[in-house]
Amino acid sequence: MKDVAAHARVSLGTVSNVLNRPELVSERTRKRVLTAIGELGFVRNESARQLRGGSSRTLAYVVLDTSNPFFTDVARGVQDAADAAGLALFLCNSGEDRERQAAYLDLLEQQRVEGVLITPVDAADPRLTALARRGTPVVIVDRGAGPAHCSVTVDDMLGGDLAVTHLLDTGHRRIAFVGGPRMIGQVGDRIAGAERAVDRAGTGELTVLETARPNVAEGRRAGERLAGLPAAHRPTAAFCANDLLALGLLQQMVRLGLRVPDDMAIVGYDDIEFAEAAAVPLTSVSQPRYLLGRTAAELLLAEARGDGAHDHEQLVFAPELVVRASTRLIPVSRRA
């Protein structure tokens, strides 16, 4: 910066203002300084600036699984909020691995990010509370949280209720829930919503097929299990914990010669782009994915840049059912 100041024949403070508060400098002087920067090839030492300021101009989002398009859409919302605030975004993939998540949290704290958004492996992880207590704001995304953090999530019990109510209304009585592990909060809530719908209807039967992971491969395996059941006892419909499972199930039904929705109606969850583009367009419970990400980032920025008098908010959005060709009314003779 001293070299730039000497080359442009201005003070060191003027160079600093051009870099950090350009509105305080006349256009003529600003152009002279920028020309000197270009001629000298000067690049600001951002690390040194961070040490002086105490934090970097970055946010971080620790994603549970980047292979799931749901989180890609959430990240777009986070990115747009970061861009609007003039911040960069670190995107980290925990891969549902607790140790990798812990390593990322340690690294991000060392990097002095302004705040951390996270879809955690475990929302009760004490590292999250400890991180916030040491001065790095934390917002929980797509998980409910206690009063120690802001959070944004969707009413997954309502989503499960919407899905199974739709299947009951279209005449199905033997319904399978496909998803897991059950210990994941959203999976448990979606099962609870499905059970609530069956209980309220006073008819029907819900069979839970727990999967090891919520992905396409596990959806195919669930399809094999369902297809292997005697036709007289096989569920005529399946509600899947997410669209990846539903797409895997749909693929397996087609591979085995079973028709969707005639032999098996399928409802997914998330309404990712691939749901509508499937060979049989998929009925799905839609979540406001982009809005989740953008809202979470705005909450984080409000906390990070506030005056310390911050009240944590736990925001819950309502899902919506999007009906497509993978479900439809079945004949009365098959409803029993």
C-alpha positions in Angstrom: 0.0 0.0 0.0 2.9 2.3 0.7 4.3 1.6 -2.8 0.8 2.4 -4.3 0.6 5.6 -2.3 4.1 6.7 -3.5 3.3 5.8 -7.1 0.0 7.7 -7.1 1.4 10.6 -5.1 -1.3 10.3 -2.4 -1.3 9.5 1.3 -1.5 5.9 2.7 -4.9 6.8 4.1 -6.2 7.8 0.7 -5.2 4.3 -0.7 -7.0 2.7 2.3 -10.1 4.7 1.6 -10.1 3.8 -2.1 -10.0 0.1 -1.1 -12.4 0.2 1.8 -14.5 3.4 1.6 -14.3 4.6 -2.1 -17.3 7.0 -1.6 -15.0 9.2 0.5 -12.5 9.8 -2.4 -13.0 12.0 -5.4 -13.4 10.2 -8.7 -10.2 11.8 -10.1 -8.1 10.6 -7.1 -9.7 7.2 -7.1 -8.8 6.7 -10.7 -5.2 7.7 -10.1 -4.9 5.2 -7.2 -6.6 2.4 -9.2 -4.2 3.0 -12.1 -1.3 2.7 -9.7 -2.7 -0.5 -8.3 -3.0 -1.9 -11.9 0.5 -0.8 -12.9 2.2 -2.2 -9.8 0.1 -5.4 -9.7 -0.9 -4.8 -6.1 -3.2 -7.4 -4.5 -4.6 -6.6 -1.0 -3.5 -9.0 1.8 -7.0 -10.1 2.9 -5.6 -12.3 5.7 -3.9 -9.3 7.3 -7.1 -7.3 7.0 -9.0 -10.1 8.7 -6.6 -10.2 11.6 -7.1 -6.5 12.1 -10.9 -6.6 11.7 -11.5 -9.9 13.6 -13.6 -11.6 10.9 -13.5 -12.3 7.3 -15.9 -11.2 4.6 -17.3 -14.7 4.2 -20.2 -16.9 5.3 -20.1 -20.7 5.4 -22.7 -23.3 4.7 -22.0 -26.8 5.9 -24.2 -29.0 3.7 -25.4 -32.5 4.7 -25.1 -34.1 1.2 -24.2 -32.2 -1.9 -25.3 -35.1 -4.1 -28.9 -34.3 -3.1 -30.3 -31.5 -5.4 -32.4 -30.3 -2.5 -29.3 -28.8 -0.8 -28.1 -27.3 -4.1 -31.3 -25.3 -4.3 -31.0 -24.2 -0.6 -27.4 -23.2 -1.3 -28.5 -20.9 -4.2 -30.6 -19.0 -1.7 -27.7 -18.7 0.7 -25.4 -17.6 -2.2 -27.8 -14.8 -3.3 -28.1 -13.4 0.2 -24.3 -13.5 0.6 -23.8 -11.8 -2.8 -26.3 -9.0 -1.8 -24.3 -8.4 1.4 -21.0 -8.3 -0.5 -19.7 -11.6 1.1 -18.1 -14.7 -0.3 -19.5 -18.1 0.5 -17.7 -21.3 1.7 -19.6 -24.4 0.8 -18.6 -27.5 2.8 -20.0 -31.0 2.4 -20.1 -33.1 5.6 -21.3 -36.1 3.7 -23.4 -37.1 6.8 -20.1 -37.7 8.6 -19.8 -36.4 12.2 -16.0 -36.2 12.2 -15.8 -34.4 8.9 -18.5 -31.9 10.2 -16.4 -31.3 13.3 -13.3 -30.7 11.3 -15.1 -28.2 9.1 -16.4 -26.3 12.1 -12.9 -26.1 13.6 -11.5 -24.8 10.3 -14.3 -22.3 9.7 -13.8 -20.9 13.2 -10.1 -20.5 12.5 -10.9 -18.7 9.3 -13.0 -16.2 11.3 -16.0 -16.5 9.1 -18.8 -14.0 9.9 -21.2 -16.9 10.6 -22.0 -20.6 9.9 -25.1 -22.0 8.3 -25.4 -25.7 8.8 -27.6 -28.7 8.1 -26.1 -30.8 10.8 -25.7 -34.5 11.1 -27.1 -34.0 14.7 -28.9 -30.7 15.6 -28.0 -31.4 19.2 -24.3 -31.4 18.6 -22.7 -29.4 21.5 -20.1 -28.1 19.1 -22.7 -25.8 17.5 -23.6 -24.2 20.8 -19.9 -23.9 21.8 -19.1 -22.2 18.4 -21.9 -19.7 18.9 -20.8 -19.0 22.5 -17.3 -18.2 21.3 -18.7 -15.5 19.0 -19.4 -17.2 15.6 -23.2 -17.0 14.9 -24.8 -20.3 13.9 -28.1 -20.8 12.1 -29.6 -24.3 11.7 -31.0 -25.0 8.2 -33.6 -27.7 7.5 -33.6 -28.8 11.1 -35.5 -27.7 14.1 -33.4 -26.0 16.8 -33.8 -25.0 20.4 -33.6 -21.5 21.8 -29.8 -21.4 21.4 -29.9 -20.8 17.7 -31.9 -19.4 14.9 -33.3 -22.0 12.6 -35.4 -22.4 9.4 -37.2 -25.6 8.6 -40.4 -27.0 7.1 -43.4 -28.6 8.9 -42.5 -32.2 8.0 -45.3 -33.7 10.0 -47.7 -31.7 7.9 -45.9 -32.8 4.8 -46.3 -36.5 5.7 -49.9 -35.9 6.5 -50.5 -34.2 3.1 -48.8 -37.1 1.2 -50.7 -39.9 2.8 -54.0 -38.1 2.9 -53.7 -37.7 -0.9 -53.1 -41.4 -1.2 -56.0 -42.3 1.0 -58.2 -39.9 -1.0 -57.3 -41.6 -4.2 -58.4 -44.9 -2.9 -55.3 -46.6 -1.5 -55.5 -48.5 1.8 -52.2 -50.4 1.9 -49.5 -47.8 1.9 -45.8 -48.1 2.5 -43.5 -45.5 3.9 -40.0 -45.7 2.4 -37.2 -43.8 4.2 -34.6 -43.6 6.8 -32.7 -43.8 9.0 -35.6 -43.1 11.3 -33.3 -41.3 13.7 -33.1 -38.4 11.2 -35.6 -35.8 12.6 -37.3 -35.1 9.3 -37.8 -38.8 8.6 -39.4 -39.3 12.0 -41.7 -36.3 11.5 -42.8 -37.4 8.1 -43.6 -40.9 9.4 -45.6 -39.3 12.3 -47.5 -37.2 9.8 -48.3 -40.3 7.7 -49.5 -42.1 10.8 -51.6 -39.2 11.8 -53.3 -39.2 8.4 -54.1 -42.9 8.6 -55.4 -42.6 12.2 -57.6 -39.7 11.3 -59.1 -41.6 8.3 -59.8 -44.6 10.5 -59.0 -46.9 7.7 -55.9 -48.0 5.9 -52.6 -49.6 6.9 -49.1 -48.0 6.9 -46.0 -50.2 6.6 -42.6 -48.6 7.3 -39.7 -49.8 5.2 -36.7 -48.2 6.8 -33.7 -47.5 4.5 -30.0 -47.0 5.5 -29.7 -43.8 3.5 -32.1 -41.4 1.7 -30.7 -42.0 -1.8 -31.6 -43.5 -5.2 -29.9 -46.9 -4.6 -31.9 -47.4 -1.4 -35.1 -46.6 -3.3 -34.3 -49.4 -5.7 -33.7 -51.8 -2.9 -37.0 -50.8 -1.3 -38.6 -51.5 -4.7 -37.2 -55.0 -4.8 -38.6 -55.6 -1.3 -42.0 -54.3 -2.2 -42.2 -56.2 -5.5 -41.3 -59.4 -3.7 -44.4 -59.3 -1.5 -47.5 -61.4 -2.6 -49.7 -59.2 -4.8 -52.7 -59.7 -2.4 -50.7 -58.1 0.5 -48.4 -55.7 -1.4 -49.0 -52.0 -0.7 -50.6 -50.3 -3.7 -48.9 -47.0 -2.9 -45.6 -45.7 -1.4 -44.8 -42.4 0.3 -41.0 -41.8 0.2 -39.0 -39.6 2.6 -37.5 -37.8 -0.4 -37.5 -37.6 -4.1 -34.3 -39.5 -4.6 -35.8 -42.5 -2.8 -39.0 -42.1 -4.9 -37.0 -42.0 -8.1 -35.1 -45.1 -7.2 -38.3 -46.8 -6.3 -39.9 -45.7 -9.6 -36.9 -47.0 -11.6 -37.2 -50.4 -9.9 -40.9 -50.7 -10.5 -40.4 -50.1 -14.2 -37.4 -52.5 -14.3 -39.5 -55.2 -12.8 -42.5 -54.7 -15.1 -44.8 -53.1 -12.5 -46.7 -50.1 -13.7 -46.7 -46.7 -12.0 -49.3 -45.7 -10.8 -51.5 -48.7 -11.7 -49.6 -51.2 -9.7 -47.8 -48.8 -7.4 -48.6 -45.2 -6.8 -45.6 -43.1 -5.6 -45.3 -39.8 -3.7 -41.9 -38.2 -3.1 -40.7 -35.3 -1.0 -38.8 -32.1 -1.8 -40.1 -31.6 -5.4 -36.6 -31.4 -6.9 -36.3 -30.6 -10.6 -35.9 -34.3 -11.5 -39.3 -35.1 -10.0 -41.2 -33.4 -12.8 -38.8 -34.7 -15.4 -39.1 -38.4 -14.4 -40.4 -41.0 -16.9 -43.6 -40.9 -14.9 -43.8 -37.3 -13.5 -43.6 -37.7 -9.7 -46.2 -36.4 -7.2 -44.2 -34.7 -4.5 -44.4 -32.6 -1.3 -42.8 -29.3 -2.2 -40.5 -27.4 0.1 -39.5 -23.8 -0.4 -35.8 -24.7 -0.9 -34.5 -21.4 -2.2 -36.4 -19.5 0.4 -35.1 -21.7 3.2 -31.5 -20.8 2.2 -32.0 -17.1 1.7 -34.0 -16.7 4.9 -31.4 -18.6 6.9 -28.6 -16.4 5.5 -30.5 -13.2 6.3 -31.1 -14.4 9.9 -27.3 -15.1 10.2 -26.4 -11.7 8.8 -28.8 -9.9 11.2 -27.2 -11.7 14.1 -23.6 -11.3 12.9 -24.0 -7.6 12.1 -26.4 -6.6 14.9 -25.7 -4.7 18.1 -25.7 -7.8 20.3 -29.4 -7.6 21.2 -30.4 -10.4 19.0 -33.5 -12.6 19.6 -33.2 -16.1 18.0 -36.0 -17.0 15.7 -37.2 -20.5 14.8 -39.0 -20.2 11.5 -41.2 -23.0 10.2 -42.5 -23.0 6.6 -45.5 -24.9 5.3 -45.0 -27.5 2.5 -47.4 -28.0 -0.4 -48.4 -31.1 -2.3 -47.8 -31.1 -6.1 -49.8 -33.8 -7.8 -48.5 -35.4 -11.0 -48.9 -38.7 -12.9 -47.4 -41.0 -10.4 -50.6 -41.0 -8.4 -54.2 -41.2 -9.5 -57.6 -42.5 -8.5 -57.7 -46.3 -8.4 -60.7 -48.6 -9.2 -63.0 -49.5 -6.4 -62.2 -53.2 -6.8 -58.6 -52.6 -5.7 -59.3 -50.4 -2.7 -59.7 -53.2 -0.2 
